[in-house]
């Protein structure tokens, strides 16, 4: 059976990838106890997946709600895009928590997971730093917002879950929100996706360093995880690069064979959004050029599986992306918890 690359994104798991067509989504919903809905909201793609007990048993995942917000054209310096994504995050946090019946002014513990010394893993601690600017607006004799950066086991010597458990016992929050960096299996999702889930989180699971779970089952308190994919496996990047090259060559061949190409007076530009027929590549590259993207990825995972060749890849603008998302997530949480409270303004823009 095909094994897809490591990922923390639920909609990238094998079961979800195999059911992307409308017909398959309906079949999945009816037979497996999984409700899969995907829609466009402005420039963003919103994917909402709800898994009941039957669905969880069928796919080996926890029952609950998984929401993915994807911004395909987002760039690290797109300030307006981040503002719009921030508002969408706040709206989805509001919708997601409405069924919980939280108090009008809930006490929320926000925990930033990750290692601030490793930039791709620092979005959690950095979000807590940004959130500290808003925390005073929530303080009274009994603070309504507690922000905590947990560090990682390698730094503290203790399981992060145990730290969170001890803090939750001390402050008795109505809700725990954990913020963490994730791994993806599609390079186009890097730093362009936010995942929300009420099923908790296994810190480090996407990079093969799984730690103790942080969830309602473990802590006895509702836990919402907010994750940003910041790394992909090296073989994923190799597979994506090969796919891009194949698409380019196929498009170039199609353009060369087109009568209109003889009339072109400007340099040829490759339209990456346009589909290509890869059958024209078979005489050049052979049968493997016809393989699916997932099959090519599996090949590279097998070839590049040694410790010497194993690596994770992150965007070159990671520093900017992490600061942007730290600001976005902290601001989105503040907007959801206190949208009109004087003094609870969002932290300043990251750039």
LOKOL-61424 format. One line per 2 residues: number of its first residue (from 1); their letters; for each residue x negated, y negated, z negated of N, C-alpha, C. Coordinates in steps of 0.1 Angstrom, whole numbers, padded with zeros to 4 digits. Layout:
NUM	A	X:Y:Z:X:Y:Z:X:Y:Z; ...;
END
This chain:
1	XX	-0008:0012:0000:0000:0000:0000:-0009:-0012:0000; -0005:-0022:0007:-0012:-0035:0008:-0013:-0042:-0005;
3	XX	-0024:-0046:-0010:-0026:-0053:-0022:-0030:-0068:-0019; -0021:-0077:-0023:-0024:-0091:-0020:-0034:-0097:-0030;
5	XX	-0041:-0108:-0026:-0051:-0114:-0035:-0045:-0118:-0048; -0054:-0121:-0058:-0049:-0125:-0071:-0042:-0138:-0071;
7	XX	-0031:-0139:-0077:-0024:-0152:-0078:-0016:-0153:-0090; -0014:-0165:-0095:-0005:-0168:-0106:0009:-0173:-0101;
9	XX	0010:-0176:-0089:0022:-0181:-0083:0032:-0170:-0080; 0044:-0170:-0086:0053:-0159:-0085:0058:-0158:-0071;
11	XX	0060:-0169:-0063:0065:-0168:-0050:0054:-0163:-0040; 0042:-0161:-0045:0031:-0155:-0037:0029:-0140:-0040;
13	XX	0036:-0135:-0049:0035:-0121:-0053:0039:-0112:-0041; 0035:-0099:-0041:0038:-0091:-0030:0053:-0089:-0027;
15	XX	0061:-0088:-0037:0075:-0086:-0035:0082:-0098:-0029; 0077:-0110:-0033:0083:-0123:-0027:0078:-0125:-0013;
17	XX	0065:-0122:-0010:0060:-0124:0003:0067:-0115:0013; 0071:-0103:0009:0077:-0093:0018:0092:-0097:0020;
19	XX	0097:-0107:0014:0111:-0110:0015:0113:-0125:0018; 0106:-0130:0029:0106:-0144:0032:0118:-0148:0042;
21	XX	0123:-0139:0050:0133:-0142:0059:0146:-0143:0052; 0156:-0150:0058:0169:-0152:0051:0176:-0139:0049;
23	XX	0175:-0130:0058:0181:-0117:0057:0175:-0109:0045; 0162:-0109:0044:0155:-0102:0034:0158:-0108:0020;
25	XX	0159:-0122:0020:0162:-0129:0007:0175:-0124:0002; 0185:-0123:0011:0198:-0119:0007:0198:-0104:0002;
27	XX	0191:-0096:0009:0189:-0082:0005:0183:-0081:-0008; 0172:-0089:-0011:0165:-0089:-0023:0175:-0093:-0035;
29	XX	0183:-0103:-0032:0193:-0108:-0042:0203:-0097:-0046; 0208:-0090:-0035:0219:-0081:-0038:0214:-0068:-0044;
31	XX	0202:-0063:-0040:0198:-0050:-0044:0188:-0050:-0056; 0182:-0061:-0058:0171:-0061:-0068:0173:-0070:-0080;
33	XX	0185:-0077:-0081:0187:-0086:-0092:0178:-0098:-0092; 0175:-0103:-0080:0167:-0115:-0078:0174:-0125:-0070;
35	XX	0176:-0137:-0075:0182:-0148:-0067:0171:-0157:-0062; 0169:-0158:-0049:0158:-0165:-0043:0164:-0177:-0035;
37	XX	0161:-0189:-0038:0167:-0201:-0031:0155:-0210:-0028; 0155:-0215:-0016:0144:-0224:-0011:0151:-0235:-0003;
39	XX	0147:-0248:-0006:0153:-0259:0001:0143:-0270:0002; 0145:-0279:0011:0137:-0292:0013:0143:-0303:0004;
41	XX	0135:-0310:-0002:0140:-0322:-0010:0130:-0333:-0006; 0134:-0341:0004:0125:-0351:0009:0113:-0344:0016;
43	XX	0101:-0348:0011:0089:-0342:0017:0084:-0330:0009; 0092:-0325:0000:0088:-0314:-0009:0096:-0301:-0006;
45	XX	0090:-0290:-0008:0097:-0277:-0008:0100:-0272:-0022; 0112:-0270:-0025:0116:-0265:-0039:0121:-0251:-0038;
47	XX	0113:-0242:-0044:0117:-0228:-0045:0121:-0224:-0059; 0133:-0218:-0060:0138:-0214:-0073:0142:-0199:-0072;
49	XX	0135:-0192:-0081:0137:-0177:-0082:0142:-0174:-0096; 0153:-0167:-0097:0158:-0163:-0110:0159:-0147:-0110;
51	XX	0152:-0142:-0120:0151:-0127:-0121:0158:-0122:-0133; 0168:-0113:-0131:0175:-0107:-0142:0168:-0094:-0147;
53	XX	0174:-0088:-0157:0167:-0076:-0162:0165:-0065:-0151; 0175:-0063:-0143:0174:-0053:-0132:0162:-0057:-0122;
55	XX	0162:-0070:-0119:0151:-0074:-0110:0138:-0073:-0116; 0137:-0076:-0129:0124:-0075:-0136:0119:-0060:-0136;
57	XX	0128:-0051:-0137:0125:-0037:-0137:0120:-0032:-0123; 0126:-0038:-0113:0123:-0034:-0099:0109:-0039:-0095;
59	XX	0105:-0051:-0099:0093:-0057:-0094:0082:-0057:-0105; 0085:-0053:-0117:0074:-0053:-0127:0071:-0067:-0132;
61	XX	0080:-0076:-0132:0078:-0089:-0137:0088:-0093:-0148; 0085:-0103:-0156:0094:-0106:-0166:0106:-0113:-0161;
63	XX	0118:-0111:-0167:0130:-0118:-0163:0129:-0133:-0167; 0135:-0141:-0159:0134:-0155:-0162:0135:-0164:-0149;
65	XX	0132:-0176:-0151:0133:-0186:-0140:0119:-0190:-0136; 0117:-0191:-0123:0104:-0195:-0117:0107:-0206:-0106;
67	XX	0103:-0218:-0109:0105:-0229:-0100:0091:-0234:-0094; 0091:-0235:-0081:0078:-0239:-0074:0081:-0252:-0066;
69	XX	0073:-0262:-0069:0074:-0275:-0062:0062:-0276:-0053; 0064:-0276:-0040:0052:-0277:-0031:0053:-0289:-0022;
71	XX	0041:-0296:-0021:0040:-0308:-0013:0030:-0305:-0002; 0034:-0300:0010:0025:-0296:0020:0016:-0307:0025;
73	XX	0020:-0319:0026:0011:-0329:0032:0005:-0338:0022; 0005:-0334:0009:-0001:-0343:-0001:-0016:-0343:0000;
75	XX	-0021:-0355:-0002:-0036:-0357:-0003:-0040:-0363:-0016; -0052:-0362:-0020:-0057:-0366:-0033:-0055:-0381:-0036;
77	XX	-0054:-0389:-0025:-0053:-0403:-0027:-0038:-0408:-0024; -0029:-0399:-0023:-0015:-0403:-0019:-0007:-0407:-0032;
79	XX	-0009:-0419:-0036:-0003:-0424:-0048:0012:-0423:-0048; 0018:-0427:-0037:0033:-0426:-0036:0038:-0412:-0037;
81	XX	0030:-0403:-0030:0034:-0389:-0031:0034:-0383:-0045; 0024:-0387:-0053:0024:-0383:-0067:0035:-0389:-0075;
83	XX	0038:-0401:-0072:0050:-0408:-0080:0063:-0400:-0077; 0065:-0396:-0064:0077:-0389:-0061:0077:-0375:-0067;
85	XX	0065:-0368:-0066:0064:-0355:-0072:0066:-0355:-0087; 0061:-0366:-0094:0063:-0368:-0108:0078:-0368:-0112;
87	XX	0085:-0376:-0104:0100:-0377:-0107:0107:-0364:-0104; 0103:-0357:-0094:0109:-0344:-0091:0106:-0334:-0103;
89	XX	0094:-0334:-0108:0090:-0326:-0119:0099:-0329:-0131; 0101:-0342:-0134:0109:-0346:-0146:0124:-0341:-0144;
91	XX	0129:-0342:-0132:0142:-0338:-0129:0144:-0323:-0131; 0134:-0315:-0126:0134:-0300:-0127:0133:-0296:-0142;
93	XX	0125:-0303:-0150:0123:-0300:-0164:0137:-0302:-0171; 0144:-0313:-0167:0157:-0316:-0173:0167:-0305:-0169;
95	XX	0167:-0301:-0156:0176:-0290:-0152:0173:-0277:-0159; 0161:-0274:-0160:0156:-0261:-0165:0159:-0259:-0179;
97	XX	0159:-0270:-0187:0161:-0269:-0201:0175:-0272:-0206; 0183:-0277:-0197:0197:-0280:-0201:0204:-0268:-0207;
99	XX	0203:-0255:-0202:0210:-0244:-0208:0205:-0240:-0221; 0193:-0245:-0226:0188:-0241:-0239:0195:-0247:-0251;
101	XX	0203:-0258:-0248:0210:-0265:-0259:0200:-0271:-0269; 0189:-0277:-0264:0180:-0284:-0273:0186:-0296:-0280;
103	XX	0182:-0300:-0292:0187:-0312:-0298:0185:-0324:-0289; 0193:-0335:-0292:0192:-0347:-0283:0178:-0352:-0283;
105	XX	0171:-0352:-0294:0157:-0356:-0295:0149:-0344:-0300; 0146:-0335:-0291:0139:-0322:-0295:0124:-0325:-0300;
107	XX	0120:-0316:-0308:0106:-0316:-0312:0098:-0307:-0302; 0089:-0312:-0295:0082:-0305:-0285:0067:-0304:-0287;
109	XX	0062:-0292:-0287:0047:-0290:-0288:0042:-0288:-0274; 0033:-0297:-0269:0027:-0296:-0256:0012:-0291:-0258;
111	XX	0009:-0280:-0252:-0004:-0274:-0253:-0011:-0274:-0240; -0023:-0280:-0239:-0031:-0280:-0227:-0041:-0268:-0228;
113	XX	-0040:-0259:-0219:-0049:-0247:-0218:-0061:-0250:-0209; -0072:-0244:-0211:-0083:-0245:-0201:-0096:-0251:-0207;
115	XX	-0106:-0251:-0199:-0119:-0256:-0203:-0122:-0269:-0197; -0123:-0280:-0205:-0125:-0293:-0200:-0139:-0295:-0194;
117	XX	-0148:-0285:-0197:-0162:-0286:-0191:-0162:-0280:-0177; -0152:-0273:-0172:-0151:-0268:-0159:-0140:-0275:-0152;
119	XX	-0143:-0283:-0142:-0133:-0292:-0136:-0121:-0285:-0131; -0122:-0275:-0123:-0109:-0268:-0118:-0101:-0263:-0129;
121	XX	-0106:-0261:-0141:-0099:-0255:-0152:-0095:-0265:-0163; -0097:-0278:-0159:-0095:-0289:-0169:-0082:-0296:-0169;
123	XX	-0073:-0292:-0160:-0060:-0300:-0159:-0052:-0300:-0172; -0053:-0289:-0180:-0045:-0288:-0193:-0051:-0298:-0203;
125	XX	-0064:-0297:-0206:-0070:-0307:-0216:-0068:-0321:-0211; -0071:-0324:-0198:-0070:-0338:-0193:-0055:-0343:-0195;
127	XX	-0045:-0334:-0192:-0031:-0338:-0194:-0029:-0342:-0208; -0034:-0335:-0218:-0033:-0338:-0232:-0039:-0352:-0235;
129	XX	-0051:-0354:-0229:-0057:-0368:-0231:-0048:-0379:-0226; -0042:-0377:-0214:-0033:-0387:-0209:-0020:-0388:-0217;
131	XX	-0015:-0377:-0222:-0003:-0376:-0230:-0005:-0384:-0243; -0017:-0384:-0249:-0020:-0391:-0261:-0016:-0406:-0261;
133	XX	-0016:-0411:-0249:-0013:-0425:-0247:0002:-0428:-0249; 0010:-0417:-0247:0025:-0418:-0249:0029:-0413:-0262;
135	XX	0021:-0405:-0269:0025:-0399:-0282:0030:-0409:-0292; 0023:-0421:-0294:0028:-0430:-0305:0042:-0434:-0304;
137	XX	0048:-0435:-0292:0062:-0439:-0290:0071:-0428:-0296; 0067:-0416:-0298:0075:-0405:-0303:0074:-0403:-0318;
139	XX	0064:-0411:-0324:0061:-0408:-0338:0071:-0415:-0348; 0074:-0407:-0358:0082:-0412:-0369:0077:-0404:-0381;
141	XX	0085:-0403:-0392:0081:-0394:-0403:0080:-0379:-0398; 0088:-0376:-0388:0087:-0362:-0382:0085:-0364:-0367;
143	XX	0073:-0363:-0363:0070:-0366:-0348:0078:-0357:-0339; 0082:-0363:-0328:0090:-0355:-0318:0082:-0349:-0307;
145	XX	0069:-0354:-0306:0060:-0349:-0296:0046:-0346:-0302; 0042:-0334:-0301:0028:-0331:-0306:0020:-0326:-0294;
147	XX	0009:-0332:-0292:0000:-0328:-0280:-0013:-0322:-0286; -0017:-0310:-0280:-0028:-0303:-0285:-0036:-0296:-0274;
149	XX	-0049:-0298:-0273:-0058:-0291:-0264:-0064:-0280:-0271; -0061:-0268:-0266:-0064:-0255:-0273:-0079:-0251:-0271;
151	XX	-0085:-0255:-0260:-0099:-0250:-0257:-0097:-0236:-0252; -0108:-0229:-0250:-0108:-0215:-0245:-0115:-0206:-0255;
153	XX	-0112:-0193:-0254:-0118:-0183:-0264:-0133:-0184:-0264; -0139:-0186:-0252:-0154:-0186:-0252:-0160:-0198:-0260;
155	XX	-0152:-0208:-0262:-0157:-0220:-0270:-0153:-0219:-0284; -0141:-0214:-0287:-0137:-0214:-0301:-0139:-0201:-0308;
157	XX	-0140:-0190:-0301:-0141:-0177:-0307:-0128:-0170:-0311; -0117:-0177:-0309:-0104:-0172:-0313:-0095:-0172:-0300;
159	XX	-0085:-0163:-0301:-0075:-0163:-0290:-0067:-0175:-0290; -0065:-0181:-0278:-0057:-0193:-0277:-0043:-0191:-0282;
161	XX	-0037:-0179:-0279:-0024:-0176:-0284:-0023:-0177:-0299; -0033:-0172:-0306:-0033:-0173:-0321:-0033:-0187:-0326;
163	XX	-0041:-0196:-0319:-0041:-0210:-0323:-0027:-0216:-0321; -0021:-0214:-0309:-0007:-0219:-0307:0003:-0214:-0317;
165	XX	0002:-0201:-0320:0011:-0195:-0329:0010:-0201:-0343; -0002:-0204:-0348:-0005:-0210:-0361:0001:-0224:-0361;
167	XX	-0002:-0232:-0350:0003:-0246:-0349:0018:-0246:-0349; 0024:-0236:-0341:0039:-0236:-0340:0045:-0233:-0354;
169	XX	0039:-0224:-0362:0044:-0221:-0375:0043:-0233:-0384; 0033:-0242:-0382:0031:-0254:-0390:0041:-0265:-0387;
171	XX	0044:-0267:-0374:0052:-0279:-0370:0066:-0275:-0366; 0069:-0262:-0364:0083:-0257:-0361:0089:-0265:-0349;
173	XX	0084:-0264:-0337:0090:-0271:-0326:0102:-0264:-0321; 0110:-0272:-0314:0122:-0266:-0307:0117:-0260:-0294;
175	XX	0106:-0264:-0288:0101:-0260:-0275:0086:-0261:-0274; 0080:-0252:-0268:0066:-0253:-0265:0064:-0254:-0250;
177	XX	0056:-0263:-0246:0052:-0265:-0232:0037:-0262:-0230; 0033:-0253:-0222:0019:-0251:-0220:0015:-0255:-0205;
179	XX	0004:-0262:-0204:-0001:-0267:-0191:-0014:-0260:-0188; -0015:-0255:-0176:-0027:-0247:-0173:-0030:-0248:-0158;
181	XX	-0043:-0245:-0154:-0047:-0243:-0140:-0044:-0229:-0136; -0040:-0227:-0124:-0037:-0214:-0119:-0046:-0210:-0107;
183	XX	-0044:-0197:-0103:-0051:-0193:-0091:-0040:-0190:-0080; -0043:-0193:-0068:-0034:-0191:-0057:-0040:-0181:-0047;
185	XX	-0032:-0176:-0038:-0037:-0167:-0027:-0036:-0173:-0013; -0032:-0185:-0013:-0031:-0193:0000:-0037:-0206:-0002;
187	XX	-0048:-0209:0005:-0055:-0221:0003:-0047:-0234:0006; -0036:-0233:0013:-0028:-0245:0016:-0020:-0249:0003;
189	XX	-0019:-0240:-0007:-0012:-0243:-0019:-0021:-0250:-0029; -0034:-0250:-0027:-0043:-0256:-0037:-0040:-0270:-0039;
191	XX	-0037:-0274:-0052:-0035:-0287:-0056:-0023:-0294:-0049; -0015:-0286:-0043:-0003:-0291:-0036:0010:-0284:-0042;
193	XX	0009:-0278:-0053:0020:-0270:-0059:0020:-0271:-0074; 0032:-0271:-0079:0035:-0271:-0093:0044:-0259:-0096;
195	XX	0041:-0250:-0105:0050:-0239:-0109:0055:-0241:-0123; 0068:-0240:-0124:0075:-0240:-0137:0081:-0227:-0140;
197	XX	0079:-0222:-0152:0086:-0209:-0156:0089:-0209:-0171; 0100:-0203:-0174:0103:-0201:-0188:0099:-0188:-0194;
199	XX	0090:-0181:-0187:0086:-0167:-0191:0072:-0168:-0198; 0067:-0180:-0201:0054:-0180:-0208:0042:-0179:-0198;
201	XX	0031:-0175:-0204:0019:-0175:-0196:0008:-0165:-0202; 0000:-0159:-0193:-0011:-0151:-0197:-0023:-0160:-0193;
203	XX	-0030:-0167:-0202:-0041:-0175:-0198:-0052:-0167:-0192; -0057:-0172:-0180:-0068:-0165:-0173:-0065:-0154:-0164;
205	XX	-0052:-0150:-0163:-0048:-0138:-0156:-0051:-0139:-0141; -0050:-0151:-0135:-0053:-0153:-0121:-0067:-0151:-0117;
207	XX	-0076:-0153:-0126:-0091:-0151:-0123:-0096:-0138:-0130; -0087:-0129:-0134:-0092:-0116:-0139:-0097:-0117:-0153;
209	XX	-0093:-0127:-0161:-0098:-0128:-0175:-0086:-0130:-0184; -0077:-0121:-0183:-0064:-0122:-0190:-0065:-0121:-0205;
211	XX	-0059:-0131:-0211:-0059:-0132:-0226:-0045:-0129:-0231; -0044:-0130:-0244:-0031:-0127:-0251:-0020:-0137:-0246;
213	XX	-0008:-0131:-0244:0003:-0138:-0239:0008:-0150:-0248; 0013:-0161:-0242:0019:-0171:-0249:0033:-0172:-0244;
215	XX	0043:-0167:-0252:0057:-0166:-0247:0067:-0166:-0259; 0079:-0167:-0255:0090:-0167:-0265:0090:-0153:-0273;
217	XX	0087:-0142:-0266:0086:-0129:-0272:0076:-0129:-0283; 0064:-0136:-0281:0053:-0135:-0290:0055:-0146:-0301;
219	XX	0060:-0158:-0298:0061:-0169:-0307:0074:-0171:-0313; 0085:-0165:-0307:0098:-0167:-0313:0104:-0181:-0310;
221	XX	0098:-0188:-0301:0102:-0202:-0297:0102:-0202:-0282; 0111:-0209:-0275:0111:-0210:-0261:0098:-0216:-0256;
223	XX	0093:-0210:-0245:0080:-0215:-0240:0082:-0218:-0225; 0078:-0230:-0221:0078:-0233:-0206:0064:-0235:-0202;
225	XX	0060:-0229:-0191:0046:-0230:-0186:0047:-0239:-0173; 0038:-0249:-0173:0036:-0257:-0161:0022:-0254:-0156;
227	XX	0021:-0250:-0143:0008:-0246:-0138:0005:-0253:-0125; -0008:-0256:-0122:-0012:-0262:-0110:-0023:-0252:-0104;
229	XX	-0021:-0247:-0092:-0032:-0239:-0086:-0043:-0247:-0081; -0055:-0244:-0087:-0067:-0252:-0083:-0078:-0243:-0077;
231	XX	-0077:-0230:-0077:-0087:-0221:-0071:-0081:-0210:-0063; -0088:-0205:-0054:-0084:-0193:-0046:-0097:-0184:-0046;
233	XX	-0094:-0171:-0044:-0105:-0161:-0042:-0113:-0165:-0029; -0126:-0163:-0029:-0134:-0165:-0017:-0129:-0158:-0005;
235	XX	-0125:-0145:-0005:-0120:-0139:0007:-0108:-0146:0013; -0100:-0153:0004:-0088:-0160:0009:-0093:-0171:0019;
237	XX	-0103:-0178:0015:-0108:-0189:0023:-0114:-0184:0036; -0121:-0172:0035:-0127:-0166:0048:-0115:-0162:0057;
239	XX	-0105:-0156:0051:-0093:-0152:0059:-0086:-0164:0066; -0085:-0175:0058:-0078:-0187:0063:-0087:-0193:0074;
241	XX	-0100:-0193:0072:-0108:-0199:0082:-0108:-0192:0095; -0108:-0178:0094:-0107:-0170:0106:-0093:-0172:0113;
243	XX	-0083:-0173:0105:-0069:-0176:0111:-0069:-0189:0118; -0075:-0199:0112:-0075:-0212:0119:-0083:-0212:0132;
245	XX	-0094:-0205:0132:-0102:-0204:0144:-0094:-0197:0155; -0088:-0186:0151:-0079:-0178:0161:-0068:-0187:0167;
247	XX	-0062:-0194:0158:-0051:-0203:0162:-0056:-0214:0172; -0068:-0219:0169:-0074:-0230:0177:-0077:-0224:0191;
249	XX	-0084:-0212:0191:-0088:-0207:0204:-0076:-0203:0212; -0065:-0197:0206:-0053:-0193:0213:-0046:-0205:0219;
251	XX	-0046:-0216:0211:-0039:-0229:0216:-0048:-0235:0227; -0061:-0233:0226:-0069:-0239:0237:-0067:-0231:0250;
253	XX	-0066:-0218:0249:-0064:-0210:0261:-0050:-0213:0267; -0040:-0215:0259:-0027:-0218:0264:-0027:-0232:0271;
255	XX	-0034:-0241:0264:-0035:-0255:0270:-0042:-0255:0283; -0053:-0247:0284:-0061:-0246:0296:-0053:-0240:0308;
257	XX	-0044:-0231:0305:-0036:-0225:0315:-0023:-0233:0319; -0021:-0243:0311:-0009:-0252:0314:-0012:-0261:0326;
259	XX	-0002:-0262:0335:-0004:-0272:0347:-0007:-0286:0342; -0001:-0290:0331:-0002:-0304:0327:-0016:-0307:0322;
261	XX	-0024:-0297:0319:-0037:-0300:0314:-0046:-0306:0325; -0043:-0303:0337:-0051:-0310:0348:-0048:-0325:0349;
263	XX	-0037:-0329:0343:-0034:-0344:0344:-0039:-0351:0331; -0044:-0344:0321:-0048:-0350:0309:-0059:-0360:0311;
265	XX	-0058:-0372:0305:-0069:-0382:0306:-0076:-0385:0293; -0071:-0378:0282:-0076:-0380:0269:-0081:-0367:0263;
267	XX	-0090:-0367:0254:-0095:-0355:0248:-0084:-0346:0242; -0085:-0333:0243:-0075:-0324:0238:-0075:-0324:0223;
269	XX	-0063:-0325:0217:-0062:-0324:0202:-0053:-0312:0199; -0058:-0305:0189:-0051:-0292:0185:-0040:-0296:0175;
271	XX	-0028:-0292:0179:-0016:-0294:0170:-0015:-0282:0161; -0019:-0284:0148:-0019:-0273:0139:-0005:-0268:0135;
273	XX	0005:-0276:0137:0019:-0273:0134:0026:-0264:0144; 0020:-0263:0156:0026:-0256:0167:0021:-0241:0167;
275	XX	0031:-0232:0168:0028:-0218:0168:0020:-0214:0181; 0012:-0203:0179:0004:-0198:0191:0007:-0183:0193;
277	XX	0005:-0179:0205:0006:-0165:0209:-0008:-0159:0208; -0011:-0151:0198:-0024:-0145:0196:-0027:-0133:0206;
279	XX	-0017:-0129:0214:-0020:-0118:0223:-0031:-0122:0233; -0033:-0135:0236:-0043:-0139:0245:-0057:-0137:0239;
281	XX	-0058:-0134:0226:-0071:-0132:0220:-0076:-0117:0221; -0067:-0108:0223:-0070:-0094:0223:-0081:-0090:0233;
283	XX	-0082:-0095:0245:-0093:-0092:0254:-0106:-0097:0249; -0106:-0108:0240:-0118:-0114:0236:-0123:-0108:0223;
285	XX	-0114:-0106:0213:-0118:-0102:0200:-0114:-0088:0196; -0105:-0082:0204:-0101:-0068:0202:-0089:-0067:0193;
287	XX	-0086:-0055:0189:-0073:-0052:0182:-0072:-0060:0169; -0083:-0062:0161:-0081:-0069:0148:-0076:-0083:0149;
289	XX	-0078:-0089:0160:-0072:-0103:0162:-0057:-0103:0161; -0051:-0091:0163:-0036:-0090:0162:-0031:-0087:0148;
291	XX	-0040:-0084:0139:-0036:-0081:0126:-0029:-0093:0119; -0021:-0090:0109:-0014:-0101:0101:-0025:-0107:0093;
293	XX	-0022:-0119:0088:-0031:-0127:0079:-0034:-0119:0067; -0024:-0112:0061:-0025:-0104:0049:-0035:-0093:0051;
295	XX	-0034:-0086:0063:-0043:-0075:0066:-0057:-0079:0067; -0059:-0091:0074:-0073:-0096:0075:-0078:-0100:0061;
297	XX	-0070:-0105:0053:-0074:-0109:0039:-0078:-0096:0031; -0070:-0086:0033:-0074:-0073:0026:-0087:-0068:0031;
299	XX	-0090:-0069:0044:-0103:-0065:0049:-0114:-0073:0042; -0113:-0086:0041:-0124:-0094:0035:-0125:-0091:0021;
301	XX	-0114:-0088:0014:-0115:-0085:0000:-0123:-0072:-0002; -0121:-0062:0007:-0128:-0050:0006:-0143:-0052:0009;
303	XX	-0146:-0060:0019:-0160:-0062:0023:-0167:-0071:0013; -0160:-0081:0007:-0167:-0091:-0002:-0164:-0088:-0016;
305	XX	-0162:-0076:-0020:-0158:-0072:-0034:-0169:-0071:-0044; -0182:-0071:-0039:-0193:-0069:-0048:-0194:-0081:-0057;
307	XX	-0200:-0080:-0069:-0202:-0090:-0078:-0210:-0102:-0072; -0220:-0099:-0064:-0228:-0109:-0058:-0220:-0118:-0048;
309	XX	-0210:-0112:-0042:-0202:-0120:-0032:-0189:-0125:-0038; -0185:-0121:-0050:-0173:-0125:-0056:-0173:-0140:-0061;
311	XX	-0164:-0148:-0057:-0164:-0162:-0061:-0150:-0168:-0059; -0148:-0179:-0067:-0136:-0186:-0065:-0139:-0200:-0059;
313	XX	-0130:-0205:-0051:-0132:-0217:-0043:-0122:-0228:-0047; -0127:-0240:-0048:-0118:-0251:-0052:-0120:-0263:-0042;
315	XX	-0110:-0272:-0040:-0112:-0283:-0031:-0124:-0292:-0035; -0130:-0299:-0025:-0141:-0307:-0028:-0137:-0320:-0036;
317	XX	-0124:-0324:-0035:-0120:-0335:-0042:-0113:-0331:-0056; -0118:-0320:-0061:-0112:-0315:-0073:-0111:-0325:-0085;
319	XX	-0122:-0333:-0086:-0122:-0343:-0097:-0109:-0352:-0096; -0107:-0357:-0084:-0096:-0366:-0082:-0082:-0359:-0084;
321	XX	-0081:-0347:-0078:-0069:-0339:-0079:-0066:-0336:-0094; -0075:-0332:-0102:-0073:-0329:-0116:-0068:-0341:-0123;
323	XX	-0074:-0353:-0121:-0070:-0365:-0128:-0056:-0369:-0124; -0053:-0367:-0111:-0040:-0371:-0106:-0029:-0362:-0112;
325	XX	-0032:-0349:-0113:-0022:-0340:-0119:-0021:-0341:-0134; -0032:-0344:-0140:-0031:-0346:-0155:-0022:-0358:-0158;
327	XX	-0023:-0369:-0150:-0014:-0380:-0151:0000:-0377:-0148; 0002:-0370:-0136:0015:-0366:-0131:0023:-0357:-0142;
329	XX	0016:-0347:-0146:0023:-0338:-0156:0027:-0345:-0169; 0017:-0352:-0174:0020:-0359:-0187:0031:-0369:-0185;
331	XX	0031:-0376:-0174:0041:-0386:-0171:0055:-0380:-0169; 0055:-0368:-0162:0067:-0361:-0160:0074:-0356:-0173;
333	XX	0065:-0351:-0182:0070:-0347:-0195:0076:-0358:-0202; 0069:-0370:-0202:0074:-0382:-0210:0088:-0386:-0204;
335	XX	0089:-0387:-0190:0101:-0391:-0184:0113:-0382:-0187; 0110:-0369:-0188:0121:-0360:-0191:0125:-0361:-0206;
337	XX	0115:-0362:-0215:0119:-0363:-0229:0125:-0376:-0233; 0120:-0387:-0228:0125:-0400:-0232:0125:-0410:-0220;
339	XX	0134:-0408:-0211:0134:-0416:-0198:0136:-0431:-0200; 0142:-0435:-0211:0145:-0449:-0213:0141:-0455:-0227;
341	XX	0133:-0448:-0234:0128:-0452:-0247:0118:-0463:-0246; 0120:-0475:-0251:0109:-0485:-0251:0096:-0480:-0256;
343	XX	0085:-0483:-0249:0072:-0479:-0254:0068:-0465:-0249; 0077:-0458:-0243:0073:-0444:-0238:0070:-0444:-0223;
345	XX	0064:-0455:-0218:0061:-0456:-0204:0051:-0445:-0201; 0051:-0442:-0188:0041:-0432:-0183:0027:-0438:-0184;
347	XX	0017:-0429:-0186:0003:-0433:-0186:0000:-0440:-0172; -0011:-0448:-0172:-0015:-0455:-0160:-0019:-0445:-0149;
349	XX	-0018:-0450:-0137:-0022:-0441:-0125:-0036:-0437:-0127; -0039:-0425:-0122:-0053:-0419:-0123:-0062:-0426:-0114;
351	X	-0058:-0432:-0102:-0067:-0438:-0093:-0061:-0452:-0089;
END
